[in-house]
Amino acid sequence: MRLILAAGTTRTAAIDGISAAGAEPSLLAHTPGADAEILAYGRPVRAPVVPVSPSGCPTPAAATRAAREQLGFDLTVIDAGLSKPTAAPTVSVGAAPGGDVREPEPVPAAAAALESARRFGRALPHPEVAIAETIPGGTTTALGVLRALGEDASVSSSLPENPLGLKERVVERGLAASGLEVGEAAGEPARAIRRMGDPVLAVVAGFVSGAVETGTALTLAGGTQMVAVAALVRHGGEESPLALETTSYVAADPAVDLASAAAALDLDVTATDPGFSADHPAAAPYLDGEAKEGVGMGWAMTRAAEADALPAVRDRLATVYDRLVGAAEVADGS
Amino acid sequence: MRLILAAGTTRTAAIDGISAAGAEPSLLAHTPGADAEILAYGRPVRAPVVPVSPSGCPTPAAATRAAREQLGFDLTVIDAGLSKPTAAPTVSVGAAPGGDVREPEPVPAAAAALESARRFGRALPHPEVAIAETIPGGTTTALGVLRALGEDASVSSSLPENPLGLKERVVERGLAASGLEVGEAAGEPARAIRRMGDPVLAVVAGFVSGAVETGTALTLAGGTQMVAVAALVRHGGEESPLALETTSYVAADPAVDLASAAAALDLDVTATDPGFSADHPAAAPYLDGEAKEGVGMGWAMTRAAEADALPAVRDRLATVYDRLVGAAEVADGS
């Protein structure tokens, strides 16, 4: 059992109100590297920050790490456009940090990153892998790509109040800057990403295509960003069945219609309820609609449920959280 | 239990007759990436080659991988100056491929790589790690650094006939080009590496310093290149005890006086006999003095011996070898 994590950045995250994946905007660029370190080592190592939302909700990486400590799955991190150094070992596929989606070409090297990640997906010898993402601002670029491809699906948010109106306006500006009509990049995944996406979408879509080509059993470990990946892969001509595993929080998001997306893109969708309760600060924010998914959390909870280990993983989350809080206090000097 | 592998390159390897870490000179640059992939995945993934010596002896990575499959230790690869992409996840510490030791300054960024690796060593949360190397040509740069520091220790070779005379001449030319007398860089590890070393020496010496500073129990997993690392660390002022674990083949090398090096550098040396016999092509070349050590092999054999698992690891080596031969046949199209 191996989780591949594509970690990258887009300057789209810096748009005011777009992302909750950091306590403040200046720290967002550190979030993907910190998430990778939390999965790899159990706490940030080089990243100077523990990712929390502005309200204090810890990154979903904490939940995925808790599952990893309980279940013991392998991890491979792909540098899908990190802008800060990370202590997590990463595979390089030549991806660079993404620009603002309101620019004409936020991912100039989309085609090369797709192809390089596809080769890596083809070469990886594991019979079964899941692929996850961490990229602040990623649901906005996911929406951008869906619109460029002409797909109706909508996207979730790590904020309790999904700023969907803002995202739609940002995407409209992006389409205008790119000189694209809605649906004009249908059948052209590289063009959709180059004009409206982010480097993580390029790397994950490329990886999935390559892995599926060689018969790897592949699971998309995530929410609506992974729906955008599925759309990219389908528009690239891949017809093999694909599985998507996410949390019940994404499935319950009124902005999201997972059933329609599953039908439109031939996705086998599983949404797992982690069974969180309000009695712990690492879990309670999810009940209020924060975070919802990310860094493979839904897949990890599905694996835990299959192993009858959800209660143990919830207990472990408290341990991981205490460790992260301790690390944050050290980082603050408090 | 975690093995850190520093993988890098030096153009010194291209000097005729210096290195056996590849079937032919044009393939040497792929060896460190292939070694990392063999440890991570069990076979080369992106590297277009299985590293073998000119006579067909497989890389010591095969033995370390066999131990890993049997004992299940963790792995972190540091990019210590790779010149080709690898599918193994790597931690970046800003190291670049090294130049020819006969140039005035083969490692211009030695000080920065030392410092960056030291920070990584300090940050890594594991209580106990071993560090190994893969860098074709690395014993010649190790000799260069030992001479620059004024240390008497000599170096081993992956060739049955150690071309020590050639290495001494290459190092003399390097010292002349660098404007250094023997011993002139004593107490200045960064200067010794910048003028006479390679990027792997910079990364390993920096990592060791940082790890030891924070109380990590550290083992140097290798032969005479790790003696050079110990010398660098001692010349940097570190006085904590250091362990070195290598193979009996290095200890038996008449060119090497491990006992004197251990005494001079306060090293606790363990040399383990893998118990290889002539009945398998993956093991037999070691009996003729080939390969000897590398990619953490001696440390891995020591761990196997401690676990009473040497016979199982030897059996596993045959399996790993068959897989590598299969991969080589695919690469050849044969």
HADDOCK unambig.tbl for C-alpha pairs under 7 A between the chains (distance, minus, plus):
assign (segid A and resid 45 and name CA) (segid B and resid 123 and name CA) 5.59 0.50 0.50
assign (segid A and resid 45 and name CA) (segid B and resid 124 and name CA) 6.51 0.50 0.50
assign (segid A and resid 46 and name CA) (segid B and resid 123 and name CA) 6.77 0.50 0.50
assign (segid A and resid 76 and name CA) (segid B and resid 89 and name CA) 6.62 0.50 0.50
assign (segid A and resid 77 and name CA) (segid B and resid 89 and name CA) 6.85 0.50 0.50
assign (segid A and resid 87 and name CA) (segid B and resid 91 and name CA) 5.89 0.50 0.50
assign (segid A and resid 88 and name CA) (segid B and resid 91 and name CA) 6.12 0.50 0.50
assign (segid A and resid 89 and name CA) (segid B and resid 76 and name CA) 6.60 0.50 0.50
assign (segid A and resid 89 and name CA) (segid B and resid 77 and name CA) 6.82 0.50 0.50
assign (segid A and resid 89 and name CA) (segid B and resid 89 and name CA) 4.82 0.50 0.50
assign (segid A and resid 89 and name CA) (segid B and resid 90 and name CA) 4.26 0.50 0.50
assign (segid A and resid 89 and name CA) (segid B and resid 91 and name CA) 4.27 0.50 0.50
assign (segid A and resid 90 and name CA) (segid B and resid 89 and name CA) 4.26 0.50 0.50
assign (segid A and resid 90 and name CA) (segid B and resid 90 and name CA) 4.98 0.50 0.50
assign (segid A and resid 90 and name CA) (segid B and resid 91 and name CA) 6.16 0.50 0.50
assign (segid A and resid 91 and name CA) (segid B and resid 87 and name CA) 5.92 0.50 0.50
assign (segid A and resid 91 and name CA) (segid B and resid 88 and name CA) 6.13 0.50 0.50
assign (segid A and resid 91 and name CA) (segid B and resid 89 and name CA) 4.27 0.50 0.50
assign (segid A and resid 91 and name CA) (segid B and resid 90 and name CA) 6.18 0.50 0.50
assign (segid A and resid 123 and name CA) (segid B and resid 45 and name CA) 5.67 0.50 0.50
assign (segid A and resid 123 and name CA) (segid B and resid 46 and name CA) 6.83 0.50 0.50
assign (segid A and resid 124 and name CA) (segid B and resid 45 and name CA) 6.57 0.50 0.50
